[in-house]
Amino acid sequence: MSDDAGRTGFVDLHTHSTASDGTLSPEGVIDAAQRCGLTAIALTDHDTMDGVAAARTAGDRLGIRVIAGAELSAFHDGHEVHLLALHLTHLEALQGRLGELRASRHVRAEKIVEKLNTLGIPIIIDEVLQQSNGGAVGRPHIARALIARGVVHDFREAFTRYLGGAGSAFVPKDHFSIEDAIAIAHEAGALAIWAHPGDGGRRERLEPLVAAGLDGLEIRHPSHSSEDTKRLQALADFFNLVPSGGSDWHGAPDGPRRLGIMNVPAEWLERQDDKLASVEAANGTR
């Protein structure tokens, strides 16, 4: 790609494929990006980079820049926080750590299935793994298995009754600090971006993350209100954080999380490129 790639039009810096809990293959995500007229897209599957190579091959074919990313789950102040590691370059530095996270996901899924069994729901882990199709397993795959069995009608019912924080089969994630997640992103040469902070994205919560090396904020996200967006933009400006944004698309053809819906300007991607260049110039490496 030329140096001007991604500097006109719109980009989407938060998407998922079948490598985690999306419904389209990595190639399918890039095909959809072309149909939307996007100039660049970040593939940010949960705790895995397995879809990046195929996405980049498709991107080269279609003339779309593909940013290697991953979405990491962590905890901060007793609350779950998601971190986007964007612009991964030292992939080998991340493989082992992501393998540990995926193993933790598998153990959690097994515990949820055990709880469902005690509730009289005869689901087995193989049904869940079939839904994940070899990707990083998560609660959406359990929800799909429940829907396939006719236990629930849709995702909302699955999470309300069983899988959500107040659900009867809920199992919390292993605690993984946001500081660890930021360090992992930096080890892989990536920018650490706080994903969809929403109403929780306030100065008192942000300051310790900035001190830990946070690079940016996801300002535009379908879950954000207009007030959230304005506040997060002001905080990003105050702390000199790079802006980011995306649809958090999992493949749905309609609804609030459609690919490209956030109209993220390509100039934001340019600012991320500039941030990476300044880090490399200052340190040579993370």
Sequence and secondary structure as in RCSB ss.txt:
>XXXX:A:sequence
MSDDAGRTGFVDLHTHSTASDGTLSPEGVIDAAQRCGLTAIALTDHDTMDGVAAARTAGDRLGIRVIAGAELSAF
HDGHEVHLLALHLTHLEALQGRLGELRASRHVRAEKIVEKLNTLGIPIIIDEVLQQSNGGAVGRPHIARALIARG
VVHDFREAFTRYLGGAGSAFVPKDHFSIEDAIAIAHEAGALAIWAHPGDGGRRERLEPLVAAGLDGLEIRHPSHS
SEDTKRLQALADFFNLVPSGGSDWHGAPDGPRRLGIMNVPAEWLERQDDKLASVEAANGTR
>XXXX:A:secstr
  TTTTSSSEEEEEE  TTTT SS HHHHHHHHHHHT SEEEE  BT  TTHHHHHHHHHHHT EEEEEEEEEEE
ETTEEEEEEEES   HHHHHHHHHHHHHHHHHHHHHHHHHHHHTT    HHHHHHHHTTS   HHHHHHHHHHHT
S SSHHHHIIIIISTTSTT       BHHHHHHHHHHTT EEEEE  GGG  HHHHHHHHHTT  EEEEE TT  
HHHHHHHHHHHHHHT EEEE   B S SSSS  TTTT EEHHHHHHHHHHHHHHHHHHS  
